[in-house]
Amino acid sequence: MTQFRHLKYCNIKIVSLLAISALLVACPSSNNGYKTEYHKNTNALNILINQYANNIEQIWGPHEVLIAGPKDFVEYSNDLLTRVHINFVSGQLAIETLSEDPKNQLKAAIVTTLLMTEPEDISKQSNAPIDNSKEPFLYKQILDETGQPIRWDWRAAHYADYLVDNQLHTRKSGKKQISYVNINLVPDHVNERAHKFIPLVRQSAREYHVDERLMLAIIQVESNFNPFAVSRSDALGLMQLQQHTAGRDLFNRWGKKGEPTKSYLLDPKNNINMGGAYLALIRDSYLAGIKDPVSMRYAMISAYNGGAGSVLKTFSKDRTKAIEVINKMTADQVYQKLTTSHASQESRNYLIKVNQILKK
């Protein structure tokens, strides 16, 4: 029987692959007052991910490649014949298999998924059995056929039996037959996930004097409260931090050598703590001198996505002049400038999305 254990899943495998391709290039220093920044060379990373995707395509067929992302949790069994996909935007969970023994494979995958814990615990478990002392990550986000949340293995096993016996479907992918079950997360699944991390956000916000509402809005836009989040830019965890930029800079300022590991950044406690620290670093160092607190917030949000240098260059090529220009503008004018003139369309949209959440 195919083993279906936490550390063997696709997103954890991809994280391991990313470590091989952690290639950095430093931009040349300039004389315009901007701090030298580091940019990720993602070519090797994309090659590795594409190779892995090719393996999946060969097994599952064309148009069947699923890879973990910031808002998509994707895991494969060791032989790649069974997979789990949680879309944290739509709130849908699909468990699929190509196995010749689909019922048993689906049941095993369902139970493991319903009882899986957060990355902090998974990184410590290796191939150990499921730790029932830990509250499952999906607890209260999925209810069984009787409307009850799933906390223990007996209820997970009972629900798995129910799903396979009553909601098993099949579909064709070329000549391959895929057996699957779909599970809907509860309507307020985003709030259920957010609730898990509010204490950590509050603690970080207080320590670094950052608005906790801002941190929660950034987490929602970055990962929709998916602690397993990974991206092709090698950003990790709830607040999508990179080892080689924010991670390295913060470690250096904390007197630590090197940079955080991937498992360190996937730990929600570490990720949220570093996210708050990074926002404070942006405010107190990279964007120091902006006087209006609302203008500062807009600049911080944009800088969190695209870098402080790009924010300041939107107003002037010279850092000192950029700060002066910002301080002469109203907060509304700063927002308008950043959402229409920033060099990156992604950063323009990012500010709009985060600001819309803050207005709710």
C-alpha positions as CSV (number, residue, x, y, z in Angstrom):
1,M,0.0,0.0,0.0
2,T,1.3,3.4,-0.9
3,Q,2.5,5.4,2.1
4,F,0.9,8.8,2.4
5,R,2.9,10.7,5.0
6,H,3.3,14.4,5.7
7,L,6.9,14.9,4.7
8,K,6.5,13.0,1.4
9,Y,4.0,15.5,0.0
10,C,4.6,17.6,-3.0
11,N,4.8,21.0,-1.5
12,I,7.4,19.8,1.0
13,K,9.4,18.1,-1.8
14,I,9.3,21.3,-3.8
15,V,10.6,23.3,-0.9
16,S,13.5,20.9,-0.7
17,L,14.1,21.4,-4.4
18,L,14.1,25.2,-4.0
19,A,17.0,24.9,-1.6
20,I,19.2,23.5,-4.4
21,S,18.5,26.5,-6.6
22,A,19.0,29.3,-4.1
23,L,21.0,31.4,-6.5
24,L,21.5,35.1,-5.7
25,V,22.9,38.0,-7.7
26,A,23.7,41.3,-6.1
27,C,22.8,44.4,-8.0
28,P,25.6,46.9,-8.4
29,S,25.9,49.7,-5.8
30,S,24.7,53.0,-7.1
31,N,25.5,56.6,-6.1
32,N,21.9,57.7,-5.8
33,G,21.5,57.0,-2.1
34,Y,19.7,53.6,-2.5
35,K,20.7,50.6,-0.5
36,T,22.1,47.7,-2.6
37,E,19.3,45.1,-3.0
38,Y,19.4,41.4,-3.7
39,H,17.3,39.8,-6.4
40,K,16.5,36.1,-6.8
41,N,17.6,34.3,-9.9
42,T,14.7,32.1,-10.4
43,N,15.9,30.4,-13.6
44,A,17.2,27.3,-11.9
45,L,14.2,27.2,-9.6
46,N,11.8,27.2,-12.5
47,I,13.8,24.5,-14.3
48,L,13.5,22.2,-11.2
49,I,9.8,22.9,-10.8
50,N,9.2,22.3,-14.5
51,Q,11.1,19.0,-14.3
52,Y,8.9,17.9,-11.4
53,A,5.8,19.1,-13.2
54,N,6.9,17.0,-16.2
55,N,7.1,13.9,-14.0
56,I,3.5,14.6,-12.8
57,E,2.3,15.1,-16.4
58,Q,3.8,11.8,-17.5
59,I,1.9,10.0,-14.8
60,W,-1.4,12.0,-14.7
61,G,-1.5,13.2,-18.3
62,P,-1.7,16.5,-20.1
63,H,-3.6,19.4,-18.3
64,E,-3.4,17.5,-15.0
65,V,-0.4,19.1,-13.5
66,L,-1.0,20.6,-10.0
67,I,1.8,22.3,-8.1
68,A,1.6,23.9,-4.6
69,G,1.4,27.7,-4.5
70,P,0.7,30.6,-2.1
71,K,-3.0,29.8,-2.0
72,D,-3.0,26.2,-3.2
73,F,-1.9,23.3,-1.0
74,V,-0.9,20.3,-3.2
75,E,0.6,17.1,-1.9
76,Y,1.4,13.8,-3.7
77,S,2.0,10.3,-2.3
78,N,5.5,8.9,-2.8
79,D,4.6,7.2,-6.1
80,L,2.7,10.3,-7.3
81,L,-0.4,8.3,-7.9
82,T,-2.6,10.0,-5.2
83,R,-2.8,13.6,-4.5
84,V,-4.5,16.2,-2.3
85,H,-5.4,19.7,-3.5
86,I,-6.8,22.4,-1.2
87,N,-7.8,25.7,-2.9
88,F,-7.8,28.2,-0.1
89,V,-9.6,30.8,-2.2
90,S,-12.6,28.7,-3.4
91,G,-12.6,26.6,-0.2
92,Q,-12.6,23.3,-2.0
93,L,-10.6,20.2,-1.2
94,A,-10.1,17.5,-3.9
95,I,-8.5,14.1,-3.2
96,E,-7.7,12.1,-6.3
97,T,-6.0,8.9,-7.2
98,L,-4.9,6.8,-10.2
99,S,-4.5,3.7,-8.1
100,E,-6.0,0.4,-9.0
101,D,-7.2,0.3,-5.4
102,P,-8.9,3.7,-5.3
103,K,-11.1,3.2,-2.3
104,N,-8.3,2.3,0.1
105,Q,-5.9,5.0,-1.3
106,L,-8.6,7.7,-1.0
107,K,-9.5,6.7,2.5
108,A,-5.9,6.9,3.6
109,A,-5.4,10.2,2.0
110,I,-8.6,11.6,3.4
111,V,-7.7,10.6,7.0
112,T,-4.2,12.0,6.7
113,T,-5.4,15.3,5.3
114,L,-8.1,15.8,7.8
115,L,-5.7,15.2,10.7
116,M,-2.6,16.9,9.3
117,T,-1.1,19.6,11.5
118,E,0.7,22.9,10.7
119,P,4.2,23.0,9.2
120,E,5.7,23.7,12.7
121,D,4.7,20.2,13.7
122,I,5.1,18.5,10.4
123,S,8.8,19.5,10.3
124,K,9.4,17.7,13.6
125,Q,7.5,14.6,12.8
126,S,9.4,13.2,9.8
127,N,7.9,9.8,9.2
128,A,6.3,9.5,12.6
129,P,2.7,8.6,13.0
130,I,0.0,11.3,13.2
131,D,0.2,13.1,16.6
132,N,-3.3,13.1,17.9
133,S,-2.3,15.6,20.7
134,K,-2.1,18.3,18.1
135,E,-5.3,20.0,16.8
136,P,-5.6,19.3,13.1
137,F,-5.0,22.3,10.8
138,L,-8.4,21.8,9.1
139,Y,-10.3,21.5,12.4
140,K,-13.6,23.4,12.1
141,Q,-12.8,24.2,8.5
142,I,-14.4,20.8,7.4
143,L,-17.5,19.2,9.0
144,D,-18.5,15.6,8.6
145,E,-21.8,14.3,7.2
146,T,-23.4,15.0,10.6
147,G,-22.1,18.6,10.8
148,Q,-19.4,17.9,13.4
149,P,-15.8,19.1,13.2
150,I,-13.2,16.4,12.9
151,R,-10.7,16.3,15.7
152,W,-9.9,12.6,16.2
153,D,-8.8,9.7,14.0
154,W,-11.9,7.7,14.6
155,R,-14.2,10.5,13.3
156,A,-11.8,11.1,10.3
157,A,-11.9,7.4,9.4
158,H,-15.7,7.3,9.7
159,Y,-16.0,10.4,7.4
160,A,-13.5,8.9,5.0
161,D,-15.7,5.7,4.8
162,Y,-18.8,7.8,4.2
163,L,-17.2,9.9,1.4
164,V,-15.8,6.9,-0.4
165,D,-19.1,5.0,-0.1
166,N,-21.4,7.8,-1.0
167,Q,-19.4,10.5,-3.0
168,L,-16.8,8.7,-5.0
169,H,-16.6,9.9,-8.6
170,T,-14.5,9.1,-11.6
171,R,-13.3,11.0,-14.6
172,K,-11.1,10.4,-17.6
173,S,-7.8,12.0,-18.4
174,G,-6.9,10.5,-21.8
175,K,-6.8,6.8,-21.2
176,K,-6.4,7.2,-17.5
177,Q,-9.2,6.9,-15.0
178,I,-9.1,9.3,-12.0
179,S,-11.1,8.4,-8.9
180,Y,-11.8,11.3,-6.6
181,V,-13.9,12.9,-3.8
182,N,-14.6,16.6,-3.3
183,I,-15.0,18.2,0.1
184,N,-16.2,21.8,0.6
185,L,-14.7,23.8,3.4
186,V,-17.1,25.7,5.6
187,P,-18.3,29.1,4.2
188,D,-16.2,31.1,6.7
189,H,-13.1,28.9,6.2
190,V,-10.9,32.0,5.9
191,N,-12.0,33.4,9.3
192,E,-11.5,29.9,10.8
193,R,-7.9,29.9,9.6
194,A,-7.3,33.5,10.5
195,H,-8.5,32.8,14.0
196,K,-5.7,30.3,14.5
197,F,-3.0,32.9,13.9
198,I,-4.4,36.0,15.5
199,P,-2.6,35.5,18.8
200,L,0.7,35.2,16.9
201,V,-0.1,38.3,14.8
202,R,-1.0,40.3,17.9
203,Q,2.2,39.3,19.7
204,S,4.3,40.3,16.7
205,A,2.4,43.5,16.2
206,R,2.9,44.6,19.8
207,E,6.6,43.7,19.8
208,Y,7.4,45.7,16.6
209,H,4.7,48.4,17.0
210,V,3.0,47.5,13.8
211,D,-0.8,47.6,13.1
212,E,-2.1,44.0,13.5
213,R,-4.9,44.8,11.0
214,L,-2.2,45.6,8.5
215,M,-0.4,42.3,9.2
216,L,-3.7,40.3,8.8
217,A,-4.5,42.1,5.6
218,I,-1.1,41.3,4.2
219,I,-1.4,37.6,5.2
220,Q,-4.8,37.4,3.5
221,V,-3.5,38.8,0.3
222,E,-0.2,36.8,0.4
223,S,-1.5,33.4,1.3
224,N,-5.2,33.5,2.4
225,F,-3.9,32.1,5.7
226,N,-2.2,29.1,4.1
227,P,0.8,28.3,6.3
228,F,2.1,25.8,3.8
229,A,2.4,28.5,1.1
230,V,5.3,28.5,-1.4
231,S,5.8,30.5,-4.5
232,R,8.0,30.3,-7.6
233,S,9.9,33.4,-6.2
234,D,10.8,31.2,-3.3
235,A,8.6,33.1,-0.9
236,L,7.5,31.0,2.0
237,G,4.7,30.7,4.6
238,L,1.8,32.9,5.7
239,M,3.6,36.2,5.0
240,Q,5.5,34.9,2.0
241,L,9.0,35.8,3.2
242,Q,12.2,35.0,1.3
243,Q,15.3,33.6,2.9
244,H,17.7,35.6,0.8
245,T,16.2,39.1,1.2
246,A,14.0,39.7,4.2
247,G,15.2,36.7,6.0
248,R,18.9,37.4,5.5
249,D,18.5,41.1,6.4
250,L,16.6,40.4,9.6
251,F,19.1,37.7,10.7
252,N,21.9,40.1,10.1
253,R,20.2,42.8,12.2
254,W,19.5,40.3,15.0
255,G,23.2,39.3,15.1
256,K,22.6,35.9,13.5
257,K,24.7,34.4,10.8
258,G,23.4,33.4,7.3
259,E,19.7,33.2,6.7
260,P,16.7,31.3,8.0
261,T,16.1,27.8,6.7
262,K,13.0,27.0,4.8
263,S,11.6,24.9,7.6
264,Y,12.2,27.9,9.9
265,L,10.1,30.2,7.6
266,L,7.3,27.7,7.2
267,D,6.8,27.6,11.0
268,P,3.8,30.1,11.5
269,K,5.3,31.5,14.7
270,N,8.6,32.3,13.1
271,N,7.0,33.5,9.9
272,I,4.6,35.9,11.5
273,N,7.3,37.2,13.9
274,M,9.7,37.9,11.0
275,G,6.8,39.4,9.0
276,G,6.2,42.0,11.7
277,A,9.9,42.6,12.1
278,Y,10.3,43.2,8.4
279,L,7.4,45.7,8.3
280,A,9.0,47.6,11.1
281,L,12.4,47.4,9.3
282,I,10.7,48.9,6.2
283,R,9.2,51.7,8.2
284,D,12.1,52.5,10.5
285,S,15.0,52.1,8.0
286,Y,14.1,51.8,4.3
287,L,11.4,54.4,4.4
288,A,12.5,56.5,7.3
289,G,11.6,60.2,6.9
290,I,8.1,59.8,5.6
291,K,6.0,61.9,8.0
292,D,2.4,61.2,7.4
293,P,1.3,57.9,8.9
294,V,-1.2,57.1,6.2
295,S,1.3,57.9,3.5
296,M,3.8,55.7,5.4
297,R,1.3,52.8,5.5
298,Y,0.7,53.0,1.7
299,A,4.5,53.0,1.1
300,M,5.1,50.1,3.5
301,I,2.4,48.0,1.8
302,S,3.9,48.6,-1.6
303,A,7.5,48.1,-0.3
304,Y,6.5,44.8,1.3
305,N,5.6,43.5,-2.2
306,G,8.1,45.2,-4.5
307,G,10.9,46.6,-2.3
308,A,11.4,50.0,-0.7
309,G,13.7,51.1,-3.5
310,S,11.0,50.7,-6.1
311,V,8.6,52.7,-4.0
312,L,11.0,55.6,-3.6
313,K,12.0,55.5,-7.3
314,T,8.3,56.0,-8.1
315,F,8.7,59.6,-6.8
316,S,12.4,60.3,-7.6
317,K,15.6,58.6,-8.6
318,D,17.3,60.2,-5.6
319,R,16.2,58.7,-2.2
320,T,16.4,62.0,-0.3
321,K,14.3,63.8,-2.9
322,A,11.8,61.0,-3.0
323,I,11.1,61.4,0.7
324,E,10.8,65.1,0.2
325,V,8.3,64.7,-2.6
326,I,6.2,62.2,-0.6
327,N,6.1,64.6,2.4
328,K,4.8,67.4,0.2
329,M,1.9,65.2,-1.1
330,T,-1.3,64.2,0.6
331,A,-1.8,60.6,1.6
332,D,-4.4,60.3,-1.2
333,Q,-1.9,61.6,-3.7
334,V,0.7,59.1,-2.5
335,Y,-1.8,56.3,-2.9
336,Q,-2.7,57.5,-6.4
337,K,0.9,57.7,-7.4
338,L,1.8,54.3,-6.2
339,T,-1.3,52.6,-7.7
340,T,-0.8,54.3,-11.1
341,S,2.9,55.0,-11.6
342,H,4.8,52.3,-9.7
343,A,7.0,50.3,-12.2
344,S,5.4,47.0,-11.2
345,Q,1.8,46.2,-12.1
346,E,1.9,43.6,-9.4
347,S,2.9,46.1,-6.7
348,R,0.2,48.5,-7.9
349,N,-2.5,45.8,-7.6
350,Y,-1.0,44.6,-4.3
351,L,-1.5,48.0,-2.6
352,I,-5.1,48.2,-3.9
353,K,-5.9,44.7,-2.6
354,V,-4.4,45.2,0.9
355,N,-6.0,48.6,1.2
356,Q,-9.4,47.2,0.3
357,I,-9.2,44.7,3.0
358,L,-8.2,47.4,5.5
359,K,-11.3,49.4,4.6
360,K,-13.7,46.6,5.5
